[in-house]
Structure formats: structure tokens, C-alpha cells
């Protein structure tokens, strides 16, 4: 997690929320400060300009998960919930889905991930990724977001969009899956 300073994009600077980061540290044994975690991981920095465009000015607490197992995901999700319980926050988890498989295989595997998210079931998501060898790289953060949202009282989920790279470029021999989902109250 990073908890001080700011991130800069072509749309300007986004301040990091130091107070919220400190609260996260209080509620979790596994979360710690590590600025180097973000040197090679780009999933968060890709989301920030979209958030800037939609929300303008906001504060950020970026969390990058090295361990993505169920226990870690649950601890991170619970810490997020406890630290944000009385705050107006948006939790964003970023991942792509199946990597470099034929379209039919990617569609089938991606549906397992999507259905687990729609069911708001982090254990089902983790099991699907493991049992079906799904190459989605951010299933831990998604699991943590599911835990945090359920603890906050989420009652539903909605698939906003799903495509593969093959749908865009026309080559279905080795695609990557992408979806947008939201958790609802």
C-alpha cells in the first residue's frame, strides 16, 4: 500500500489519503507500506485517469496484492470494510480475465469468474480460478472487494460489459478477456 504523497497522471495529481492508509494498517496484519510494489504493477495506475475524468478531485489509497489466496483476500477485504465503514468511498478492483486462449475457452472460463462475482462469492471465485486454471491475474483484489462490499451490505451485482481482444481485432486464436462489473446496494 502507498499512503503518502500523490500519483500524477496526464490529468493531474491525485493525493494519497494518509489517514485512511493508517487506519488500514490498524485493521490488518498483512497490509504494509511498500512503494516498490507499484513499480511493475500497472492495474491501478490505468484506472486513475478514468476516476479523475469521472470524479475530478479525490483521494486514493492504492493497494497492490502479492498474495491472492482466500485468507489474505478476506483479511484485506475486512480491513477495507472496517477502515471505510463510516466513509463515502469507492472500492475498485482491477484485473483482466483469461489470457492467450482460444475464444471459446476464454468465454467459458471467463463466465466462471463473472458468475462468481455476480454471486458475490469470493470462495467460488478463488475455487474457479484454481480448479480451471484461469489466468486472471487479479482475483485476489477482486475477492477482497467482494468481501468489503458484502460486509458493507451489498445486495447485488451487475455485468456492465464483456469482450475479448478477439472481439475487437478479429483474431480469436489467442484472446484476453475483459469485463466490467459493479456491486450494487
N, C-alpha and C positions, 0 to 999 in steps of 0.2 A: 504494500500500500504506500502511496505517497500522501503526505499530509501537510506539506507546507510548500509555499511558492505558487507558481502558476504554470499553466500549459499555454503555449502560443500556437495559434493556427493562422491561416491567411485571413480569418475573420476577426482576429484579435486575441486578447488574453482571457483565460478563464482561471480565476483564483481557486486554489485548493482550500477546502473547508477544514482548517486546522482543528477547530473544536470538535467537529463530528469525527474526524480521524482519531482524536484522543479517546472519544467515547467508544469507538470500535475496538481500540486496544484494551479498554477496560473489560469489555464483554467477551473477549476471545483470547485463548491461549496461543492460537496458531497464527493470527494476523500480526504482522510486524511491519515496520518501515523498511523498505528496500527500493531505493530509486533505480537500482540496476535492473530490476525485474522488467522494466518497461523499455529497455534498450533494444530488444529484439522482438518484442510483442507489440503488434500494431492494432489489435482489435479495438482497444478503447480510443486511441487517437483518431481512428476512422469515424467513430461515432460523434466525437466532439463537434465538428463543424455542423453536422445536422442539428444537434442540440442548440448550438449557437444561432443557427438560422431560425429555428422554431421558437426558442425561449429568450433569445437575446442574452441578457446577463444572468448568470447563475454561478453557483459554486460547485465544485467537483471533488469527489473522493475516489480516485481510481484504485481499483483492487485487481491485481493480476494473480491468478491461482496457478501455482505449480503443481500442487496435489489436487486431484479432482475426484477422489474417492467419495463415497457416500457420507462417511463420518465427517470428513473435512468440509464437504459441501453443506452438511447440516449445521455444523458449528459456525461457519461463515454466515449462512442464512439467518441463524438465530441471532448472531451478533448484529447483523444489519437491522433486523427487526427491533431488537432491544434499543439500539442506538438511535433509531429513527422513529420510534413509536409515537412521539408527540410532535413530529415534524412533518412538513409538507415536502416529500422527496419523490423522486422518480428513480427507480432501480432499473438499470439497463444491463442486460447480459448479452454478450456478442459471441456468436460462433457461426461458422459455416457448417454445412452438413457433410454428406458423403463426398469423398474426394476420388477423382480419377477412376470411376467405374462406368460401365455402360449405363445408358439412360434408364433402362428397365430396372436394373439392380439398384441404382441410386434412388429411383422413385419408391421402390419397395422399402428400402432401408430408411429413407428419409421419412416415410409415412409412419414408421415405428417411433421415431423421435418426435415427430409432430403430434402424434396421438398421445404420447406420454405427457407432452407439455399441455396439450388441450385438456388432459385429465388431471393436470396439476399434480403429477405423481413423480417425484424425484427418484424414488426407488425403481419404478418402472423404466424411467429414462436411463438410469445407470445400468440396469439389467439388459435393456435392449442394446445399448452400445457395446457392452461386454459380450453378450451371447451371440450377437450377429456381426461382430467385428466391424462396427460402424465407425468410420474415420472422422466423425465430427470432433473437432479439437477443443471445443469449449463447453463440454457437457457439465463440467463441474460448476462454472459460473451460472449456467442455466439452472442447474439443480439448486444452487444457493438462492437464486432469485425466486424459484418456486417455493422454497421453504419460507423465505422472508414474506412473500406475498400471502401465503396461506396463513401464517401467523398474524398477519395484518387484517385478515378477514376476507381475502379474495374469494369470489364465489364462481368464477367462470374464466374462460379463456377463449380467444378468437384467433383463427388463422386469417391474417390480412392478405398474404400473398405467398406463392411458392413457385419457383422457377429453378431450372438448372442452367448452367452455362450453355448446354446444348440447345435449349430453347431460344437462346439469343443468337448464337453463332451458327447453328445448324449442324454441328458435329456432335453426334450422340454416342461416339465410341468411348469417350473418357470425359465425363462431366463432373462438375462440382454443384452440389445442391445449396440453395439459398431460400430462406423463408423469413417472413416477418410475422410475429405473433404478439398479442398483447394479453395481459392478465387483466381481468375486469372485476369490478365490485358490484 
